[in-house]
Each structure stands twice: as C-alpha cells, then as structure tokens.
Amino acid sequence: MSKSAVKKIQAIRGMNDLLPSDSPRWQFFEAKVRQLMLRYGFNEIRTPIVEQTALFARSIGEVTDIVEKEMYTFDDRNSESLTLRPEGTASCVRAAMEHGLLYNQTQRLWYQGPMFRYERPQKGRYRQFHQIGVETFGFDGPDIDAEVILLSARLWQELGLMEHVTLELNSLGSSEARAAYRDTLVAYFEQHHDVLDEDSKRRLTSNPLRILDSKNPAMAEMLDGAPQLMNHLDAESQAHFEQLTKMLEAAGIAYVINPRLVRGLDYYCRTVFEWTTTALGSQGTVCAGGRYDGLVEQLGGKPTPAVGFAMGIERLILLLETLELIPDDALGGCDVYLLPMDDSATTAAITLAEQLRGELPELRLQLHCGGGSFKSRIKKADKSTATIAILIGEDEIASQSATVKFLRDDREQQSVPQAALGRTLGELLTANA
C-alpha cells in the first residue's frame, strides 16, 4: 500500500485537541480556580475517569437521557460494565464513602478533569468536556449554600465576568413536599396533555419536574401557568431558603428567583441555582448546582447533607474569549530570546541561559536552537513574543559580556557584563510590565 493510500487518523468527533496556542488560556483560568479553592479552604480530590456503570445508573437515574443515550459504556475483559464518567459528583461521593471521608466529619472538596457524554457536538459543548466541581458534605444549614454560591461569585468577579452573569435561585423543598407537588404538577399537565411535546409526554411518568425546564416555545404559555413549587414548600425548606437569600443580600449578591429552575434528579432538595449568561447569544448556563442531601444514602451510605456545583471549562473559556477578558500577559510566549550568533557560541549561550534561569526563576527565556545564519536567528527572535534578545558571539565570550537588543522599542542595544545580566534583565522587564 502506498503512503498516499494510508488513511489519516483523526480525532474522534467531539473530542478536541488542546493546541499550544490555547493552553495558556486554560492555564490562566485553572490557576484562578486553584488559588480560589485554597483561599476558601477547599481540598482537591482526583477520581478515576472510568467507574462501574451502576454508579451512574443509581445516582443519575436509569430513565434519564444521560444514562439512556449519552454515556460511553463498555464491558471490560471480565464482562464487567464500565462507563467513562459523564459527571463528577457521583465519583466524588463514591470516593468519599469508600475512604471514610464522611464519617462524623465535614468535607469541602473540589475536582477538575474530563467528562464524557455522547451528545451532538456544538460550540462550547463537546463529547469530551472538562468540568470543575465543588462538593461539600456534612453541613445542614443555609450558610454552606451561601458559601459555595459566594465562591462562584468571587470567581466571576476576579475574571471580570460578574456584570455578564445572572444568579438564578429556586428551592425544591423536602422530598415529601416535592412528592406532593409532583402529584399536583402531573394533574396540571394532564389537563394540558394536548400541548405537551413527545419528550414531555415521556417525562410525565418518569420525571415530570423536568418538563418545567422545557425550551419548547409552543409550551411556554402553559408552563408559565403551572403550579410553582415555591408555593408548596414545607416550613423548614421555606425557612432555609429565606435565610439563604438574606445571606446573599447581606453579601451584596443580586439574584432572581426562577420557579422553573429544577434539577430533575430525585436526590436534589432545597436550594438549586444556576449562573446564566446571554453573552454567548441565547441564554446559556455557565455554572449549576444545589443541595443533594439524598445522594449519599442513595449510593448506600448514611444520610449526609451535601451541596455542590459544577461548571464547564470549555464554555467559560469561550465566554472569556468572546468578552476579551484574558489578559495578554497570560497568553504564554517568552520574555527573552537568547541566541548564539553562530555555532561556536552555542555552548556559552546554553551556559548563560541556565545561569539566568537560576537567577530569575520567573523569567520566561527561550534559547535559540537549530543553528542557521545570523539573519535567520534574528528573524526567529523577532517572531517570538520576546521584548528582549540577548546575543552571544565571539566578542561577548572574550569579554564575559552579553549584548541586549530591544526587539519592540526603538532603543540602542547595550553591552552588559554577564555577572550583572540577571539584575539588568529584572529591572528592564519590571519597567516594561
């Protein structure tokens, strides 16, 4: 077979490469998140990408779209059904239970990593997507609900996104109150059965609360008239929600109550929230979470109060790019380009590069490699993001100096002793910052 006949292997649809030009944007965002988690006292947990299929069937629910249509599931060599994780909460709960992290103690955890769902790829939404999640365990009061919401709000503030997002709140009440509300809702939908689309008719018996979340415009008027869960809350849930809103107001966090905001999974209760934006065109969710006191018990543990949220990194990076909120100095590149003027100066250049890296740990220095004419070496320095080039040739080696050439400013180049080069570069780069 000729080389031209060999079929090129490409990435699987919906699973994207992160190229060197994109990585700095991710690193900028991830660094903000990591710093924030440390400041709020959250500890990182890392779980396997592959879990037993039963974990997600039991946590998410067998009749959900995720389990029925979107999971990557396969049998391993022992005929055990395994699944690439479609979300992070279930894995986090499984790990916390397995390692005794929930026994008579509280936990504030966070994670990041790839998730997998077989859905139609679109801008900002992929089959392999990356998620950051926060999960807290053992806290019953509304103060932890407020804390995780305030953590997310702090992230938006630090990224410059606060004016572009809206906090939407609702309460799902207790499981008993929600069961009674569910019956009321089903009765209402049955009165308007002819308006329901096929998806909603299917959900009428399996998950009627999810019908409230429908985006079908033909159902909008009917949904607006549906009974509101907020009017069917138990007294404890009502008090919990009122305390939460007071805490948010005291912290200066604006919110809107959205009675149609639901998390259609049975383990959710009381507080649910979403941060939404219109900056990407139609309204989209950039972060969603809530209280899920029933999940640990659902997975075989003791009843444990829990609150968390998750956000998709791809969507947030897209939002930051669209609004041009990623600073230029976060986009990678180098500060200094060090080049030997010819091959005879290569060893001296390498030695000097290592000296400077030792003296200035924060310095982004790129060493010219690969030879070439002096003209081509300077050309590569110009093409780099460096503002300064350091030249080493025969004369510089003899005098133990280096020539500092300014690539972006109309300034005369200068000769600097190698012993003082670190200090000089530090001053020059600080002045340019």
N, C-alpha and C positions, 0 to 999 in steps of 0.2 A: 504493500500500500504506500502510495506516495505521501510525502509530508503534507501536501496541499489537500489531500483527501481526508486527513485526520480531523475529525470533528472537534472543534474547540469546546472545552468545558467551561460553562458559565455558572455564575452564582444562581442558586435556586430563587425563583421569583418570590419577591417579598422579603428576601434575606440579603441585606446590603453590606457591602464593604465600607468600612470607615477609612477614608483616604487620609494621607498625611496633612492635606490642606484643611480637613475637617476636624481632625483630632484636637487641635488647640481649643476649639470652641467647646468641645465636650469636657476637656480638662479644666477649662475655666469654670464651667457650670458645676462639675463634680467637686472641685476644690471649694466652691462656695457652700455646697451642701455639707461636705465633710466638716468644714470649720463650724458651721451652724450646729450640727449634731453634737459636736464636742462642747460647744458653748451652752447647749440646753441639757447636757448630761445624758445623751443617748449613746448606747453602745452598739457597735456594728455586729451583725450576725451574717454568716455566709452559709448557705444551704446548697445541696446538690441540685443540678439542673434537671435530673431525672428522678421521679418519685413513683411509688406504686400508684396505679390508676385509681385504686379505691380511695386514696386520699382526696382526690379532687371530686370523685363521684359523691362522696359523703359530705364534703364541705361546700362545694358549689351547688350540688344538686343534680341528679341524673336527668331531670327534664329541662335543664337549661340549654340554651343554644351553645354555650361554651363546651359542655360535656357531649352533647349530641352531635355537634357539627364541626367544632373548631379545634379540638385537641389533637395533637400528634401522639398517637397511641400505637404501641407495637408490642409484640411478645418477644422476650429475650430467649436465650437458649434453653432455659429451664421452663419455658412456656408460661412465665410469669408476665402479667400485663403491666407494662411500664408506660409512663407518659412524660413528655417534655413539659415542664411546669408552665401552665397558662397564666398563672399569677403567683404572687409571693406570700400572701397571708397564710394559706394552708400549710406551706412548707415551714414557715416560721413557727406556727403553732405546734406542728408535729415535732420540730426540733426542741422547742421549749419544754414540751411534755416529756419527750424521750430522755432528756438530760436533767430533769428535775428542776428546771428554772422557775416553775410556777408554784412550787410547794412552800406555802407560808411566806411568800416574798413577792415583791413587786418588780416589774421589769420595764425598762424603756429601751426598745430595740429599734434598729434601722437596718436596711439592706439595700443593695443595688445589684442589678445584673440582668441578663437576658431572659425574656419570657417568650413563649411560642403559642401562636394561635393561627389556625388555618382559616383566615378570612381574606376578603378581597383587598389587596394592597391599594392604598391611596396615599396622597401626600401627608406625611406626618404619622402614618399608621401602617405598620409592616407586619409580616408574619413572624419574623424575629424582631421583637422590640425590647427596649430597655426600660426598666422601671426602677424608681426609687420608692421605698416604702418605709413607713413608720408604724410600729406596733407597740402598744403599751398594755400591760397586764396587771391586774390586782387592784386597780383604782376604781372605786364605785361612784364617786361624786362628780359633779359637772366641772370641777376645777381642771381635771386632766383633759376633758373635752376641749375646754378653753385653751389649755396649754398647747395641744397639738395644732389647733387652728392658728394660734398666735405664732407658733414656729413657722407654719407655712406662710403666714402674712409677713413675717420677718424676711423670709427668703425673697418674696416678691419685692419688698422694699429695697433690699440690697441689690437686686438685679435691675431695679428701675421699672418694674412691671406693675406696681401697685395701682396706678391710675388706669391700667388696661385690663384689670380683672375685677370680677364681682363675686362676693361670697353669697352663696345661696344656702339657706338652712331649712330643715324640717325636723319633725320628731315622728318616729314610728311607734312610740309608746311601748308598752309591755307586750309580750307575746299573746297574753289573754285579751288585752284591749284590741290588738291588731286582728286577732281571730274573729272577734265580734264585728269589727269594722269590715273585715273581708266579706263576711256574710252580707252586710249592708251594701257593699260595693257590687258584689255579684248580682244581687237583686236589682240594683240600678242598671247594670249593664244588660241584664236580660230584658229589661223594659226597652232597651235601645239596641236590641240584637241585630236589627237590620242595618245599623250604621257601622257595626264592627267589621274590621277587615279580617282576613283569614288568620293572620298572626294573633290578633286579639281574641278571636273565637277559640283558638287553640289554648291561649293562656287563661281563658275564662275558668277552666277547671284546674289548671296546673299552677298558675301564678298570676292571679288577677291584678295584683298591685302593679305589675309591670305594664299593664295596659295604660296606666296613668302617664307612663313615660313615652307613649307613642308620639312620633313626629308626623303622623299622617294628618294633613290639613283637613281632610274630609271628616275627621273625628274631633277636631279642635273644639267646636261649639259644645258638643256632647260632653267632652271631658271637662270643660270649664264648669259645667253644671253638676259634675259628680260630687258626691259627699266627700268632705275633707276629713282626713284622719285627725287633723289638729282638733277637730270638734268632738272626737271620740277617744281622747286620751284618758288614761287613768290618772288619778290625782298625783301619784308620785312622779310620773313622767312629765306631767304638766309643771310641777314644781322644779324638776330637774332642768327643763327647758327654759323656764323663766330665769333661774339662777345663771344659766349659761349665757343668755342674752344680756343680762345685767353685767356680767364679767367682760363680755366683748365690748359693750358700750363704754364701760369704765376704761378699757384699754384703747378706746378710740377706733375700733374696727367696725366699719359700716357693713351691714348685711341686709339681705332681703329674704323674707320667708316665702318659700316656694312650696305650696301644698302638694304639688305634683312630683316633687323630688322624692323618689323612692330608691331603695336598694332592694331589689326583688328577691333577695335570698332570705330564707327563714331565720338565719342566725342574727340578722341585724335587728337592733332595737333602739329606741330613744333617738339620740342625735344622729342625723345624717347631714352631710354637707358636700357642696361642690364649689370649686372656684372655676368660673367660666370667663370666656373672653370672646369678643367679636372682632378682634384684631386680625384673625385669620380668615375673615369672610363671614360665613354663617356662624352662629353661636356654637362654641365648642368648649368641652370640659378639659381643663389642664391639670386638675387635681381633684380627687374624690375620696371620701372616707366616711367614717361614722363609728358608732358603737356596735360591737358584736358580742354581747355577753354570752350568747348561746353556743358559740363555735367550739370552745374547748370541750364542753360537755358533749357536743355532737360528735367529736372525734375521740370520745372515750375517757376524757379527763373529768376532774371535778369542776363544778360551776365556777367560772372565773370571769370577772368583768374585764372587758378589753375595748380599746379604742385605737383606731389607726387610720391611715390614709395611704394612697399611692398616687404617683404622678409618672407620666410617660416622658422619658428624656427626649426622644425624637421630636415630639410635639413642642416641648418647651424650647429646645434649640431652634426650631423653626420660628417660634414666636420671637425669640431674642434676635434672630437674623432679620426677620421681617421689620422689626421696630428699630433695627440697627443699634442694639444695646450692648453688643460685645465690644469692649474697648480694643483699640488697635494693638496695644502692648500685650494683649492676651492671645494674639493670633500667631504666636510662635516666631520662628526665624532666629536670627542671631544679632548680637550687638557688635561683634568684632570679627573680621575676616583676616586671618593670619596667613601670609603667603611667602614662601621662599621665592626669591627672584629667579633662581634656576635650581637645577637638581643638586648642585654642590652644597646648597644651603638647607637641604631638606632636614638633615639630622638636627642642625641648630634650631630650625623652626619648630620641630617636634618637641625638643627640649624646652624651648621658650614657652610653647603652648601649655605644656604641663606645669611649668613654673607659675604661669598666670592663673591657671585653673586652681592651683593650690592656694594662691594668694587671694583670689577673688571667687569664692565658691558660687556666688550668684551670677557670675559672668557667663553670658552665652557666647562662646567662642567657637568658630568653625575654622578648622585647619584646611588649607588647600591641599588636596591630594590628586594624584593622577598626572602630574607633570604638565607639559605643554609650553608654548612660548610665553615670554613675559606679557605680551599683549593679551593672550588668551586668559592668562591668570588674572590680570586686572579686570578683564571683561566679566569673569566669574564673580569677582569681588563686587563689581557694580550690580550684577544681577541678584546678589544676595540681599537680605534685608539689613545688613550691617551699615552702621553710620560711619564706622572707622575701619580702615585697613591697616594692618601692621606689616611692613615689608622688611625682609631679612635677606641681605646679599653679602657679597664678599667684604665690602667696606664695613658693614654693620658687624659682621663676625669679628673682624680685626679690632674694631673699637669697642666691642661689647655694648653696642647700642642697637636701637631699632628705629625705623622711620615710620612715623604716624601720619597716615594720609586720610584726609577728611573726604568721605565719599558723597555726602549730601550738602555740605556747606562750602562756600567759596572762601576757603582759608588755606593759607600756606602750610604745606606739610612741615613737620618738625622732627628733629632727631632727639631721641630720649635715651638716656642710659638704661640698659636692661634692668639694672638693680632698682631703678625708680619707676619702671614702666607700669607696674601694678597700681601704684599710688596715682600716677598721672591718668591712667585709664579710668580709675574710680572717680576722680574729680571731673573728667570730661563727660563721662556718661551721666553722672549726677546732675551736671549743669544742663545737659540736653533733655533730661527727664521732664 
